[in-house]
Amino acid sequence: MIYRKREDAVSRRVGDEVVIVPIRNNVGDLDSVFTLNEVAARVWSLLDGTRDSETVVEVICDEFEVAPDVAAKDIGELFASLEEARLIERS
């Protein structure tokens, strides 16, 4: 599966975290703000519409020394949350 960030979401790095604000009807939806920790922020940075989810898992395993099964489960849950919040979409 390949995901990309939706164009109606604005993100900014704040320290080791990334804050994502969805823009709905040309206004920031502050009730739907997402804050991503360092690992999730790295996943977010990899969502360019060209990398498949397996590649994202491989990168995270290499950079954060996490087991592939753990990374795949956690990243799958992150993708589900971001997709439900309409912050990412399938390419």
One Martini backbone bead per residue (centre of mass of N, CA, C, O) as a GRO file, in nm:
protein
   91
    1MET     BB    1   0.098   0.036   0.021
    2ILE     BB    2   0.027   0.377  -0.074
    3TYR     BB    3   0.106   0.692   0.070
    4ARG     BB    4  -0.023   1.028   0.128
    5LYS     BB    5  -0.046   1.343   0.179
    6ARG     BB    6  -0.261   1.576   0.230
    7GLU     BB    7  -0.313   1.901   0.116
    8ASP     BB    8  -0.512   1.971   0.384
    9ALA     BB    9  -0.228   1.955   0.544
   10VAL     BB   10  -0.045   2.092   0.815
   11SER     BB   11   0.309   2.096   0.896
   12ARG     BB   12   0.517   2.103   1.203
   13ARG     BB   13   0.813   2.140   1.363
   14VAL     BB   14   0.856   2.054   1.724
   15GLY     BB   15   1.127   1.954   1.770
   16ASP     BB   16   1.059   1.601   1.778
   17GLU     BB   17   0.792   1.701   1.661
   18VAL     BB   18   0.471   1.681   1.490
   19VAL     BB   19   0.232   1.911   1.364
   20ILE     BB   20  -0.112   1.857   1.264
   21VAL     BB   21  -0.327   2.054   1.044
   22PRO     BB   22  -0.632   2.066   0.933
   23ILE     BB   23  -0.795   2.189   0.638
   24ARG     BB   24  -1.121   2.337   0.660
   25ASN     BB   25  -1.261   2.563   0.482
   26ASN     BB   26  -0.991   2.747   0.514
   27VAL     BB   27  -0.955   2.615   0.810
   28GLY     BB   28  -0.832   2.537   1.102
   29ASP     BB   29  -0.867   2.221   1.276
   30LEU     BB   30  -0.815   2.226   1.615
   31ASP     BB   31  -0.973   1.951   1.694
   32SER     BB   32  -0.756   1.782   1.478
   33VAL     BB   33  -0.491   1.767   1.614
   34PHE     BB   34  -0.165   1.636   1.554
   35THR     BB   35   0.084   1.447   1.739
   36LEU     BB   36   0.419   1.352   1.666
   37ASN     BB   37   0.657   1.165   1.720
   38GLU     BB   38   0.960   1.085   1.607
   39VAL     BB   39   0.873   0.830   1.449
   40ALA     BB   40   0.609   0.937   1.322
   41ALA     BB   41   0.752   1.176   1.183
   42ARG     BB   42   0.918   0.998   0.995
   43VAL     BB   43   0.687   0.867   0.854
   44TRP     BB   44   0.563   1.128   0.745
   45SER     BB   45   0.819   1.201   0.568
   46LEU     BB   46   0.771   0.929   0.379
   47LEU     BB   47   0.492   1.046   0.261
   48ASP     BB   48   0.511   1.075  -0.107
   49GLY     BB   49   0.365   0.847  -0.304
   50THR     BB   50   0.616   0.612  -0.352
   51ARG     BB   51   0.611   0.461  -0.090
   52ASP     BB   52   0.576   0.179   0.060
   53SER     BB   53   0.508   0.029   0.357
   54GLU     BB   54   0.759  -0.157   0.354
   55THR     BB   55   0.968   0.070   0.325
   56VAL     BB   56   0.897   0.221   0.581
   57VAL     BB   57   0.964  -0.009   0.772
   58GLU     BB   58   1.262  -0.039   0.694
   59VAL     BB   59   1.353   0.243   0.777
   60ILE     BB   60   1.269   0.227   1.074
   61CYS     BB   61   1.440  -0.018   1.147
   62ASP     BB   62   1.714   0.112   1.076
   63GLU     BB   63   1.686   0.387   1.255
   64PHE     BB   64   1.540   0.236   1.539
   65GLU     BB   65   1.578  -0.057   1.616
   66VAL     BB   66   1.328  -0.242   1.510
   67ALA     BB   67   1.111  -0.474   1.472
   68PRO     BB   68   0.928  -0.556   1.201
   69ASP     BB   69   0.660  -0.643   1.345
   70VAL     BB   70   0.633  -0.391   1.520
   71ALA     BB   71   0.646  -0.176   1.301
   72ALA     BB   72   0.408  -0.275   1.128
   73LYS     BB   73   0.193  -0.243   1.345
   74ASP     BB   74   0.236   0.058   1.421
   75ILE     BB   75   0.211   0.174   1.132
   76GLY     BB   76  -0.070   0.067   1.073
   77GLU     BB   77  -0.206   0.229   1.301
   78LEU     BB   78  -0.119   0.506   1.202
   79PHE     BB   79  -0.252   0.495   0.925
   80ALA     BB   80  -0.541   0.457   1.030
   81SER     BB   81  -0.555   0.725   1.187
   82LEU     BB   82  -0.482   0.918   0.949
   83GLU     BB   83  -0.710   0.825   0.762
   84GLU     BB   84  -0.951   0.885   0.950
   85ALA     BB   85  -0.850   1.200   0.966
   86ARG     BB   86  -0.768   1.290   0.673
   87LEU     BB   87  -0.426   1.306   0.625
   88ILE     BB   88  -0.440   1.056   0.440
   89GLU     BB   89  -0.375   0.872   0.126
   90ARG     BB   90  -0.419   0.673  -0.130
   91SER     BB   91  -0.232   0.617  -0.438
   0.00000   0.00000   0.00000
